[in-house]
Amino acid sequence: MIKLELDVEDYDLSDDLKARIQGRIGGLDEFMDTLDGGHVTVAWEGGSNEETRVSAQVWGGGDKFEASDVDWKPVTAVDKTRSKLESQIKKAHGKALSERDRRRR
């Protein structure tokens, strides 16, 4: 599990949402085991849209990945952010494996 720091900006973070963030974003090390740290900010995007912004960075092993998303449902913003990070991590991990295999030949 990635060790995450959580920050909030004008937001009342529930225990359920905090646990979801820890599980979804913190669990990204299943795709690249060198990931060991991260930072997530949850912010209120008020006004007529009344949306939640989730911004996340995860890092480790010389890699750093960043993503964010906004949605009126906080859990959806978390899931969309995770999906973006997951895509970046899988792409980088695939490149690293290809490079390693190429060097072995």
Backbone atoms as SQL, in Angstrom:
CREATE TABLE atoms (id INTEGER PRIMARY KEY, chain TEXT, resi INTEGER, resn TEXT, atom TEXT, x REAL, y REAL, z REAL);
INSERT INTO atoms VALUES
  (1, 'A', 1, 'MET', 'N', 0.854, -1.177, 0.000),
  (2, 'A', 1, 'MET', 'CA', 0.000, 0.000, 0.000),
  (3, 'A', 1, 'MET', 'C', 0.897, 1.236, 0.000),
  (4, 'A', 2, 'ILE', 'N', 0.571, 2.171, -0.851),
  (5, 'A', 2, 'ILE', 'CA', 1.317, 3.421, -0.939),
  (6, 'A', 2, 'ILE', 'C', 0.967, 4.293, 0.265),
  (7, 'A', 3, 'LYS', 'N', 1.985, 4.871, 0.886),
  (8, 'A', 3, 'LYS', 'CA', 1.757, 5.788, 2.003),
  (9, 'A', 3, 'LYS', 'C', 1.305, 7.132, 1.430),
  (10, 'A', 4, 'LEU', 'N', 0.088, 7.537, 1.756),
  (11, 'A', 4, 'LEU', 'CA', -0.488, 8.767, 1.214),
  (12, 'A', 4, 'LEU', 'C', -0.592, 9.856, 2.263),
  (13, 'A', 5, 'GLU', 'N', -0.319, 11.074, 1.839),
  (14, 'A', 5, 'GLU', 'CA', -0.635, 12.256, 2.629),
  (15, 'A', 5, 'GLU', 'C', -1.935, 12.808, 2.055),
  (16, 'A', 6, 'LEU', 'N', -2.879, 13.160, 2.922),
  (17, 'A', 6, 'LEU', 'CA', -4.161, 13.711, 2.486),
  (18, 'A', 6, 'LEU', 'C', -4.299, 15.151, 2.948),
  (19, 'A', 7, 'ASP', 'N', -4.701, 16.011, 2.016),
  (20, 'A', 7, 'ASP', 'CA', -5.002, 17.404, 2.325),
  (21, 'A', 7, 'ASP', 'C', -6.408, 17.720, 1.838),
  (22, 'A', 8, 'VAL', 'N', -7.037, 18.663, 2.503),
  (23, 'A', 8, 'VAL', 'CA', -8.349, 19.123, 2.064),
  (24, 'A', 8, 'VAL', 'C', -8.338, 20.642, 1.944),
  (25, 'A', 9, 'GLU', 'N', -9.118, 21.145, 1.003),
  (26, 'A', 9, 'GLU', 'CA', -9.281, 22.581, 0.823),
  (27, 'A', 9, 'GLU', 'C', -10.774, 22.872, 0.789),
  (28, 'A', 10, 'ASP', 'N', -11.254, 23.546, 1.817),
  (29, 'A', 10, 'ASP', 'CA', -12.688, 23.867, 1.917),
  (30, 'A', 10, 'ASP', 'C', -13.550, 22.625, 1.759),
  (31, 'A', 11, 'TYR', 'N', -13.163, 21.552, 2.442),
  (32, 'A', 11, 'TYR', 'CA', -13.861, 20.287, 2.261),
  (33, 'A', 11, 'TYR', 'C', -13.923, 19.538, 3.579),
  (34, 'A', 12, 'ASP', 'N', -15.073, 18.923, 3.854),
  (35, 'A', 12, 'ASP', 'CA', -15.259, 18.094, 5.035),
  (36, 'A', 12, 'ASP', 'C', -15.110, 16.636, 4.597),
  (37, 'A', 13, 'LEU', 'N', -13.944, 16.068, 4.797),
  (38, 'A', 13, 'LEU', 'CA', -13.617, 14.724, 4.335),
  (39, 'A', 13, 'LEU', 'C', -14.186, 13.679, 5.291),
  (40, 'A', 14, 'SER', 'N', -15.132, 12.888, 4.789),
  (41, 'A', 14, 'SER', 'CA', -15.739, 11.843, 5.611),
  (42, 'A', 14, 'SER', 'C', -14.768, 10.660, 5.748),
  (43, 'A', 15, 'ASP', 'N', -14.983, 9.854, 6.770),
  (44, 'A', 15, 'ASP', 'CA', -14.155, 8.661, 6.964),
  (45, 'A', 15, 'ASP', 'C', -14.311, 7.693, 5.792),
  (46, 'A', 16, 'ASP', 'N', -15.536, 7.582, 5.247),
  (47, 'A', 16, 'ASP', 'CA', -15.774, 6.697, 4.103),
  (48, 'A', 16, 'ASP', 'C', -14.981, 7.136, 2.875),
  (49, 'A', 17, 'LEU', 'N', -14.986, 8.445, 2.594),
  (50, 'A', 17, 'LEU', 'CA', -14.246, 8.939, 1.431),
  (51, 'A', 17, 'LEU', 'C', -12.738, 8.804, 1.657),
  (52, 'A', 18, 'LYS', 'N', -12.305, 9.048, 2.876),
  (53, 'A', 18, 'LYS', 'CA', -10.883, 8.885, 3.202),
  (54, 'A', 18, 'LYS', 'C', -10.458, 7.431, 2.983),
  (55, 'A', 19, 'ALA', 'N', -11.276, 6.489, 3.419),
  (56, 'A', 19, 'ALA', 'CA', -10.972, 5.070, 3.230),
  (57, 'A', 19, 'ALA', 'C', -10.964, 4.703, 1.747),
  (58, 'A', 20, 'ARG', 'N', -11.868, 5.271, 0.982),
  (59, 'A', 20, 'ARG', 'CA', -11.917, 4.996, -0.454),
  (60, 'A', 20, 'ARG', 'C', -10.644, 5.512, -1.133),
  (61, 'A', 21, 'ILE', 'N', -10.211, 6.699, -0.765),
  (62, 'A', 21, 'ILE', 'CA', -8.983, 7.265, -1.317),
  (63, 'A', 21, 'ILE', 'C', -7.796, 6.372, -0.971),
  (64, 'A', 22, 'GLN', 'N', -7.707, 5.972, 0.303),
  (65, 'A', 22, 'GLN', 'CA', -6.606, 5.104, 0.733),
  (66, 'A', 22, 'GLN', 'C', -6.606, 3.795, -0.060),
  (67, 'A', 23, 'GLY', 'N', -7.777, 3.222, -0.249),
  (68, 'A', 23, 'GLY', 'CA', -7.869, 1.950, -0.957),
  (69, 'A', 23, 'GLY', 'C', -7.621, 2.067, -2.448),
  (70, 'A', 24, 'ARG', 'N', -8.237, 3.059, -3.079),
  (71, 'A', 24, 'ARG', 'CA', -8.153, 3.191, -4.537),
  (72, 'A', 24, 'ARG', 'C', -6.825, 3.790, -4.996),
  (73, 'A', 25, 'ILE', 'N', -6.407, 4.894, -4.413),
  (74, 'A', 25, 'ILE', 'CA', -5.154, 5.542, -4.818),
  (75, 'A', 25, 'ILE', 'C', -3.962, 4.838, -4.156),
  (76, 'A', 26, 'GLY', 'N', -4.103, 4.520, -2.880),
  (77, 'A', 26, 'GLY', 'CA', -3.026, 3.835, -2.164),
  (78, 'A', 26, 'GLY', 'C', -2.746, 2.438, -2.677),
  (79, 'A', 27, 'GLY', 'N', -3.716, 1.835, -3.347),
  (80, 'A', 27, 'GLY', 'CA', -3.556, 0.480, -3.867),
  (81, 'A', 27, 'GLY', 'C', -2.932, 0.402, -5.246),
  (82, 'A', 28, 'LEU', 'N', -2.521, 1.528, -5.790),
  (83, 'A', 28, 'LEU', 'CA', -1.935, 1.528, -7.135),
  (84, 'A', 28, 'LEU', 'C', -0.583, 0.834, -7.216),
  (85, 'A', 29, 'ASP', 'N', 0.010, 0.523, -6.072),
  (86, 'A', 29, 'ASP', 'CA', 1.282, -0.197, -6.095),
  (87, 'A', 29, 'ASP', 'C', 1.129, -1.619, -6.631),
  (88, 'A', 30, 'GLU', 'N', -0.089, -2.077, -6.830),
  (89, 'A', 30, 'GLU', 'CA', -0.283, -3.393, -7.432),
  (90, 'A', 30, 'GLU', 'C', 0.172, -3.405, -8.893),
  (91, 'A', 31, 'PHE', 'N', 0.282, -2.227, -9.518),
  (92, 'A', 31, 'PHE', 'CA', 0.699, -2.126, -10.910),
  (93, 'A', 31, 'PHE', 'C', 2.170, -1.799, -11.070),
  (94, 'A', 32, 'MET', 'N', 2.796, -1.265, -10.021),
  (95, 'A', 32, 'MET', 'CA', 4.226, -0.954, -10.045),
  (96, 'A', 32, 'MET', 'C', 4.698, -0.972, -8.592),
  (97, 'A', 33, 'ASP', 'N', 5.399, -2.015, -8.224),
  (98, 'A', 33, 'ASP', 'CA', 5.733, -2.208, -6.807),
  (99, 'A', 33, 'ASP', 'C', 6.757, -1.224, -6.254),
  (100, 'A', 34, 'THR', 'N', 7.359, -0.375, -7.083),
  (101, 'A', 34, 'THR', 'CA', 8.302, 0.617, -6.582),
  (102, 'A', 34, 'THR', 'C', 7.615, 1.876, -6.067),
  (103, 'A', 35, 'LEU', 'N', 6.310, 2.013, -6.307),
  (104, 'A', 35, 'LEU', 'CA', 5.587, 3.183, -5.811),
  (105, 'A', 35, 'LEU', 'C', 5.483, 3.099, -4.299),
  (106, 'A', 36, 'ASP', 'N', 5.912, 4.162, -3.608),
  (107, 'A', 36, 'ASP', 'CA', 5.900, 4.099, -2.148),
  (108, 'A', 36, 'ASP', 'C', 5.387, 5.357, -1.461),
  (109, 'A', 37, 'GLY', 'N', 5.072, 6.401, -2.219),
  (110, 'A', 37, 'GLY', 'CA', 4.583, 7.631, -1.602),
  (111, 'A', 37, 'GLY', 'C', 3.566, 8.320, -2.483),
  (112, 'A', 38, 'GLY', 'N', 2.783, 9.176, -1.856),
  (113, 'A', 38, 'GLY', 'CA', 1.795, 9.906, -2.635),
  (114, 'A', 38, 'GLY', 'C', 1.167, 11.036, -1.852),
  (115, 'A', 39, 'HIS', 'N', 0.482, 11.884, -2.580),
  (116, 'A', 39, 'HIS', 'CA', -0.199, 13.025, -1.995),
  (117, 'A', 39, 'HIS', 'C', -1.536, 13.204, -2.715),
  (118, 'A', 40, 'VAL', 'N', -2.600, 13.355, -1.944),
  (119, 'A', 40, 'VAL', 'CA', -3.932, 13.557, -2.502),
  (120, 'A', 40, 'VAL', 'C', -4.539, 14.796, -1.871),
  (121, 'A', 41, 'THR', 'N', -5.096, 15.662, -2.712),
  (122, 'A', 41, 'THR', 'CA', -5.808, 16.840, -2.243),
  (123, 'A', 41, 'THR', 'C', -7.250, 16.741, -2.702),
  (124, 'A', 42, 'VAL', 'N', -8.160, 16.936, -1.766),
  (125, 'A', 42, 'VAL', 'CA', -9.585, 16.960, -2.066),
  (126, 'A', 42, 'VAL', 'C', -10.058, 18.387, -1.828),
  (127, 'A', 43, 'ALA', 'N', -10.658, 18.975, -2.860),
  (128, 'A', 43, 'ALA', 'CA', -11.058, 20.376, -2.771),
  (129, 'A', 43, 'ALA', 'C', -12.496, 20.551, -3.239),
  (130, 'A', 44, 'TRP', 'N', -13.136, 21.551, -2.666),
  (131, 'A', 44, 'TRP', 'CA', -14.504, 21.891, -3.044),
  (132, 'A', 44, 'TRP', 'C', -14.464, 22.900, -4.177),
  (133, 'A', 45, 'GLU', 'N', -15.063, 22.538, -5.294),
  (134, 'A', 45, 'GLU', 'CA', -15.200, 23.437, -6.432),
  (135, 'A', 45, 'GLU', 'C', -16.636, 23.957, -6.385),
  (136, 'A', 46, 'GLY', 'N', -16.879, 24.920, -5.542),
  (137, 'A', 46, 'GLY', 'CA', -18.235, 25.430, -5.315),
  (138, 'A', 46, 'GLY', 'C', -18.824, 26.121, -6.523),
  (139, 'A', 47, 'GLY', 'N', -19.731, 26.999, -6.270),
  (140, 'A', 47, 'GLY', 'CA', -20.410, 27.693, -7.356),
  (141, 'A', 47, 'GLY', 'C', -21.564, 26.888, -7.895),
  (142, 'A', 48, 'SER', 'N', -21.944, 27.190, -9.111),
  (143, 'A', 48, 'SER', 'CA', -23.124, 26.541, -9.693),
  (144, 'A', 48, 'SER', 'C', -22.916, 25.052, -9.944),
  (145, 'A', 49, 'ASN', 'N', -21.672, 24.608, -10.126),
  (146, 'A', 49, 'ASN', 'CA', -21.413, 23.195, -10.406),
  (147, 'A', 49, 'ASN', 'C', -21.363, 22.338, -9.144),
  (148, 'A', 50, 'GLU', 'N', -20.984, 22.934, -8.019),
  (149, 'A', 50, 'GLU', 'CA', -20.887, 22.223, -6.745),
  (150, 'A', 50, 'GLU', 'C', -20.231, 20.858, -6.915),
  (151, 'A', 51, 'GLU', 'N', -18.964, 20.880, -7.298),
  (152, 'A', 51, 'GLU', 'CA', -18.239, 19.652, -7.580),
  (153, 'A', 51, 'GLU', 'C', -17.059, 19.475, -6.636),
  (154, 'A', 52, 'THR', 'N', -16.564, 18.250, -6.588),
  (155, 'A', 52, 'THR', 'CA', -15.389, 17.908, -5.801),
  (156, 'A', 52, 'THR', 'C', -14.227, 17.647, -6.750),
  (157, 'A', 53, 'ARG', 'N', -13.080, 18.262, -6.448),
  (158, 'A', 53, 'ARG', 'CA', -11.860, 18.019, -7.229),
  (159, 'A', 53, 'ARG', 'C', -10.938, 17.127, -6.414),
  (160, 'A', 54, 'VAL', 'N', -10.461, 16.068, -7.048),
  (161, 'A', 54, 'VAL', 'CA', -9.477, 15.177, -6.443),
  (162, 'A', 54, 'VAL', 'C', -8.212, 15.256, -7.289),
  (163, 'A', 55, 'SER', 'N', -7.122, 15.668, -6.663),
  (164, 'A', 55, 'SER', 'CA', -5.821, 15.748, -7.328),
  (165, 'A', 55, 'SER', 'C', -4.876, 14.803, -6.603),
  (166, 'A', 56, 'ALA', 'N', -4.156, 13.989, -7.371),
  (167, 'A', 56, 'ALA', 'CA', -3.287, 12.994, -6.744),
  (168, 'A', 56, 'ALA', 'C', -1.961, 12.883, -7.476),
  (169, 'A', 57, 'GLN', 'N', -0.934, 12.618, -6.684),
  (170, 'A', 57, 'GLN', 'CA', 0.390, 12.297, -7.203),
  (171, 'A', 57, 'GLN', 'C', 0.865, 11.059, -6.452),
  (172, 'A', 58, 'VAL', 'N', 1.477, 10.150, -7.187),
  (173, 'A', 58, 'VAL', 'CA', 2.126, 8.989, -6.566),
  (174, 'A', 58, 'VAL', 'C', 3.522, 8.878, -7.160),
  (175, 'A', 59, 'TRP', 'N', 4.462, 8.374, -6.346),
  (176, 'A', 59, 'TRP', 'CA', 5.841, 8.312, -6.816),
  (177, 'A', 59, 'TRP', 'C', 6.590, 7.174, -6.164),
  (178, 'A', 60, 'GLY', 'N', 7.745, 6.909, -6.748),
  (179, 'A', 60, 'GLY', 'CA', 8.648, 5.898, -6.224),
  (180, 'A', 60, 'GLY', 'C', 9.514, 5.341, -7.335),
  (181, 'A', 61, 'GLY', 'N', 10.704, 4.913, -6.990),
  (182, 'A', 61, 'GLY', 'CA', 11.601, 4.312, -7.965),
  (183, 'A', 61, 'GLY', 'C', 11.979, 5.234, -9.113),
  (184, 'A', 62, 'GLY', 'N', 11.992, 6.535, -8.862),
  (185, 'A', 62, 'GLY', 'CA', 12.342, 7.491, -9.901),
  (186, 'A', 62, 'GLY', 'C', 11.181, 7.917, -10.789),
  (187, 'A', 63, 'ASP', 'N', 10.012, 7.374, -10.556),
  (188, 'A', 63, 'ASP', 'CA', 8.823, 7.718, -11.335),
  (189, 'A', 63, 'ASP', 'C', 7.891, 8.604, -10.521),
  (190, 'A', 64, 'LYS', 'N', 7.158, 9.472, -11.217),
  (191, 'A', 64, 'LYS', 'CA', 6.133, 10.291, -10.579),
  (192, 'A', 64, 'LYS', 'C', 4.950, 10.394, -11.543),
  (193, 'A', 65, 'PHE', 'N', 3.773, 10.181, -11.008),
  (194, 'A', 65, 'PHE', 'CA', 2.556, 10.226, -11.809),
  (195, 'A', 65, 'PHE', 'C', 1.571, 11.192, -11.162),
  (196, 'A', 66, 'GLU', 'N', 0.862, 11.955, -12.001),
  (197, 'A', 66, 'GLU', 'CA', -0.091, 12.943, -11.498),
  (198, 'A', 66, 'GLU', 'C', -1.383, 12.869, -12.301),
  (199, 'A', 67, 'ALA', 'N', -2.494, 13.068, -11.601),
  (200, 'A', 67, 'ALA', 'CA', -3.793, 13.118, -12.268),
  (201, 'A', 67, 'ALA', 'C', -4.792, 13.820, -11.353),
  (202, 'A', 68, 'SER', 'N', -5.848, 14.327, -11.964),
  (203, 'A', 68, 'SER', 'CA', -6.935, 14.914, -11.184),
  (204, 'A', 68, 'SER', 'C', -8.221, 14.817, -11.984),
  (205, 'A', 69, 'ASP', 'N', -9.320, 14.943, -11.283),
  (206, 'A', 69, 'ASP', 'CA', -10.619, 14.964, -11.932),
  (207, 'A', 69, 'ASP', 'C', -11.616, 15.669, -11.035),
  (208, 'A', 70, 'VAL', 'N', -12.711, 16.083, -11.640),
  (209, 'A', 70, 'VAL', 'CA', -13.765, 16.815, -10.942),
  (210, 'A', 70, 'VAL', 'C', -15.089, 16.120, -11.241),
  (211, 'A', 71, 'ASP', 'N', -15.893, 15.951, -10.208),
  (212, 'A', 71, 'ASP', 'CA', -17.227, 15.383, -10.407),
  (213, 'A', 71, 'ASP', 'C', -18.119, 15.829, -9.249),
  (214, 'A', 72, 'TRP', 'N', -19.412, 15.856, -9.482),
  (215, 'A', 72, 'TRP', 'CA', -20.322, 16.248, -8.412),
  (216, 'A', 72, 'TRP', 'C', -20.457, 15.148, -7.378),
  (217, 'A', 73, 'LYS', 'N', -20.054, 13.910, -7.726),
  (218, 'A', 73, 'LYS', 'CA', -20.021, 12.809, -6.760),
  (219, 'A', 73, 'LYS', 'C', -18.553, 12.574, -6.376),
  (220, 'A', 74, 'PRO', 'N', -18.208, 12.797, -5.124),
  (221, 'A', 74, 'PRO', 'CA', -16.809, 12.641, -4.703),
  (222, 'A', 74, 'PRO', 'C', -16.205, 11.276, -5.026),
  (223, 'A', 75, 'VAL', 'N', -16.958, 10.205, -4.841),
  (224, 'A', 75, 'VAL', 'CA', -16.408, 8.870, -5.113),
  (225, 'A', 75, 'VAL', 'C', -16.087, 8.704, -6.599),
  (226, 'A', 76, 'THR', 'N', -16.878, 9.331, -7.457),
  (227, 'A', 76, 'THR', 'CA', -16.613, 9.265, -8.891),
  (228, 'A', 76, 'THR', 'C', -15.339, 10.019, -9.230),
  (229, 'A', 77, 'ALA', 'N', -15.120, 11.167, -8.595),
  (230, 'A', 77, 'ALA', 'CA', -13.882, 11.923, -8.811),
  (231, 'A', 77, 'ALA', 'C', -12.666, 11.097, -8.389),
  (232, 'A', 78, 'VAL', 'N', -12.777, 10.368, -7.279),
  (233, 'A', 78, 'VAL', 'CA', -11.693, 9.494, -6.823),
  (234, 'A', 78, 'VAL', 'C', -11.442, 8.388, -7.847),
  (235, 'A', 79, 'ASP', 'N', -12.503, 7.744, -8.292),
  (236, 'A', 79, 'ASP', 'CA', -12.367, 6.636, -9.240),
  (237, 'A', 79, 'ASP', 'C', -11.804, 7.088, -10.589),
  (238, 'A', 80, 'LYS', 'N', -12.231, 8.256, -11.069),
  (239, 'A', 80, 'LYS', 'CA', -11.705, 8.776, -12.339),
  (240, 'A', 80, 'LYS', 'C', -10.227, 9.119, -12.209),
  (241, 'A', 81, 'THR', 'N', -9.854, 9.696, -11.071),
  (242, 'A', 81, 'THR', 'CA', -8.448, 10.035, -10.842),
  (243, 'A', 81, 'THR', 'C', -7.609, 8.767, -10.800),
  (244, 'A', 82, 'ARG', 'N', -8.095, 7.756, -10.100),
  (245, 'A', 82, 'ARG', 'CA', -7.375, 6.474, -10.047),
  (246, 'A', 82, 'ARG', 'C', -7.213, 5.885, -11.439),
  (247, 'A', 83, 'SER', 'N', -8.266, 5.940, -12.242),
  (248, 'A', 83, 'SER', 'CA', -8.212, 5.382, -13.588),
  (249, 'A', 83, 'SER', 'C', -7.126, 6.064, -14.428),
  (250, 'A', 84, 'LYS', 'N', -7.035, 7.377, -14.317),
  (251, 'A', 84, 'LYS', 'CA', -6.003, 8.117, -15.052),
  (252, 'A', 84, 'LYS', 'C', -4.606, 7.725, -14.578),
  (253, 'A', 85, 'LEU', 'N', -4.426, 7.642, -13.261),
  (254, 'A', 85, 'LEU', 'CA', -3.133, 7.235, -12.717),
  (255, 'A', 85, 'LEU', 'C', -2.779, 5.813, -13.131),
  (256, 'A', 86, 'GLU', 'N', -3.754, 4.926, -13.060),
  (257, 'A', 86, 'GLU', 'CA', -3.541, 3.530, -13.422),
  (258, 'A', 86, 'GLU', 'C', -3.059, 3.415, -14.871),
  (259, 'A', 87, 'SER', 'N', -3.669, 4.172, -15.766),
  (260, 'A', 87, 'SER', 'CA', -3.260, 4.143, -17.175),
  (261, 'A', 87, 'SER', 'C', -1.818, 4.602, -17.338),
  (262, 'A', 88, 'GLN', 'N', -1.453, 5.683, -16.650),
  (263, 'A', 88, 'GLN', 'CA', -0.085, 6.194, -16.733),
  (264, 'A', 88, 'GLN', 'C', 0.923, 5.170, -16.187),
  (265, 'A', 89, 'ILE', 'N', 0.577, 4.581, -15.056),
  (266, 'A', 89, 'ILE', 'CA', 1.473, 3.624, -14.405),
  (267, 'A', 89, 'ILE', 'C', 1.651, 2.383, -15.272),
  (268, 'A', 90, 'LYS', 'N', 0.567, 1.845, -15.796),
  (269, 'A', 90, 'LYS', 'CA', 0.656, 0.655, -16.649),
  (270, 'A', 90, 'LYS', 'C', 1.486, 0.930, -17.889),
  (271, 'A', 91, 'LYS', 'N', 1.319, 2.101, -18.474),
  (272, 'A', 91, 'LYS', 'CA', 2.087, 2.463, -19.669),
  (273, 'A', 91, 'LYS', 'C', 3.578, 2.538, -19.331),
  (274, 'A', 92, 'ALA', 'N', 3.925, 3.223, -18.255),
  (275, 'A', 92, 'ALA', 'CA', 5.327, 3.348, -17.848),
  (276, 'A', 92, 'ALA', 'C', 5.920, 1.995, -17.467),
  (277, 'A', 93, 'HIS', 'N', 5.138, 1.195, -16.771),
  (278, 'A', 93, 'HIS', 'CA', 5.627, -0.124, -16.358),
  (279, 'A', 93, 'HIS', 'C', 5.856, -1.010, -17.583),
  (280, 'A', 94, 'GLY', 'N', 4.943, -0.948, -18.538),
  (281, 'A', 94, 'GLY', 'CA', 5.100, -1.721, -19.773),
  (282, 'A', 94, 'GLY', 'C', 6.345, -1.316, -20.542),
  (283, 'A', 95, 'LYS', 'N', 6.607, -0.003, -20.609),
  (284, 'A', 95, 'LYS', 'CA', 7.818, 0.481, -21.282),
  (285, 'A', 95, 'LYS', 'C', 9.068, -0.008, -20.569),
  (286, 'A', 96, 'ALA', 'N', 9.034, 0.024, -19.243),
  (287, 'A', 96, 'ALA', 'CA', 10.194, -0.425, -18.462),
  (288, 'A', 96, 'ALA', 'C', 10.454, -1.909, -18.692),
  (289, 'A', 97, 'LEU', 'N', 9.400, -2.709, -18.737),
  (290, 'A', 97, 'LEU', 'CA', 9.570, -4.141, -18.983),
  (291, 'A', 97, 'LEU', 'C', 10.102, -4.391, -20.390),
  (292, 'A', 98, 'SER', 'N', 9.589, -3.662, -21.369),
  (293, 'A', 98, 'SER', 'CA', 10.056, -3.815, -22.752),
  (294, 'A', 98, 'SER', 'C', 11.532, -3.449, -22.864),
  (295, 'A', 99, 'GLU', 'N', 11.913, -2.362, -22.210),
  (296, 'A', 99, 'GLU', 'CA', 13.306, -1.925, -22.235),
  (297, 'A', 99, 'GLU', 'C', 14.200, -2.968, -21.570),
  (298, 'A', 100, 'ARG', 'N', 13.758, -3.524, -20.461),
  (299, 'A', 100, 'ARG', 'CA', 14.531, -4.550, -19.761),
  (300, 'A', 100, 'ARG', 'C', 14.703, -5.783, -20.645),
  (301, 'A', 101, 'ASP', 'N', 13.607, -6.206, -21.306),
  (302, 'A', 101, 'ASP', 'CA', 13.674, -7.372, -22.181),
  (303, 'A', 101, 'ASP', 'C', 14.564, -7.113, -23.387),
  (304, 'A', 102, 'ARG', 'N', 14.528, -5.892, -23.911),
  (305, 'A', 102, 'ARG', 'CA', 15.353, -5.549, -25.064),
  (306, 'A', 102, 'ARG', 'C', 16.839, -5.612, -24.702),
  (307, 'A', 103, 'ARG', 'N', 17.171, -5.171, -23.494),
  (308, 'A', 103, 'ARG', 'CA', 18.565, -5.189, -23.053),
  (309, 'A', 103, 'ARG', 'C', 19.083, -6.607, -22.828),
  (310, 'A', 104, 'ARG', 'N', 18.202, -7.526, -22.519),
  (311, 'A', 104, 'ARG', 'CA', 18.608, -8.914, -22.256),
  (312, 'A', 104, 'ARG', 'C', 19.006, -9.647, -23.537),
  (313, 'A', 105, 'ARG', 'N', 18.545, -9.162, -24.665),
  (314, 'A', 105, 'ARG', 'CA', 18.814, -9.865, -25.924),
  (315, 'A', 105, 'ARG', 'C', 20.200, -9.684, -26.394);
